[in-house]
């Protein structure tokens, strides 16, 4: 399973680069072991893409392409906690109505984001 996930990450879009970041608990706490967490590095929106609404609220998250869907959800909710997240398998049929409080995260069978999540 780990090899399949690594292969999927390697094949995923290069738009979102993932690098491990070491995080440690504060000295003297119960868990002072090091863990590895992902960090998104310098993923920019395509030229000309609008990623905010007129009020300045973020509406697209191109930096989440290639990330696991749970991480993408955390990134989106960190920026906009008022939104509802809907996970959609790649190729699934969805309705076309616009909902300003919804973001669809389209993912492949490995759980990696395959389309830029956007409000709607």
Residue pairs with C-beta under 8 A, 6 or more apart in sequence:
4 110
5 110
8 108
8 110
8 112
9 18
9 66
9 112
12 65
12 66
12 112
12 114
13 65
13 66
13 114
14 66
15 43
15 62
15 63
15 65
15 66
16 40
16 43
16 62
16 63
16 64
16 65
16 66
16 67
16 113
17 40
17 41
17 42
17 43
18 38
18 39
18 40
18 41
18 66
18 67
19 38
19 39
19 41
20 36
20 37
20 38
20 39
21 36
21 37
21 38
21 39
22 34
22 35
22 36
23 34
23 35
23 36
23 37
24 32
24 33
24 34
24 35
25 31
25 32
25 33
26 32
38 67
38 71
40 63
40 64
40 67
40 75
43 62
43 63
43 65
44 62
44 63
45 51
45 60
45 62
46 62
49 60
49 62
50 59
50 60
51 58
51 59
51 60
51 61
51 62
52 58
52 59
53 59
53 119
57 80
58 79
58 80
59 118
59 119
60 116
60 117
60 118
60 119
61 72
61 75
61 76
61 79
61 103
61 116
61 117
61 118
62 116
63 75
64 71
64 72
64 75
64 76
64 105
64 113
64 116
64 117
65 113
65 114
65 115
65 116
66 112
66 113
67 75
67 112
67 113
68 111
68 112
68 113
69 87
69 105
69 107
69 111
69 112
69 113
70 111
72 105
72 113
72 117
73 85
73 87
73 105
76 83
76 85
76 103
76 105
76 117
77 83
77 85
80 103
80 119
82 101
83 101
83 102
83 103
83 119
84 99
84 101
84 102
84 103
85 102
85 103
85 105
86 102
86 103
86 104
86 105
87 104
87 105
87 107
88 94
88 104
88 105
88 106
88 107
89 106
89 107
89 108
89 109
90 106
90 107
90 108
90 109
90 114
90 115
94 104
98 120
99 120
100 119
100 120
101 119
102 119
102 120
103 117
103 118
103 119
103 120
104 117
104 118
104 120
105 113
105 117
106 113
106 114
106 115
106 117
107 113
107 114
108 114
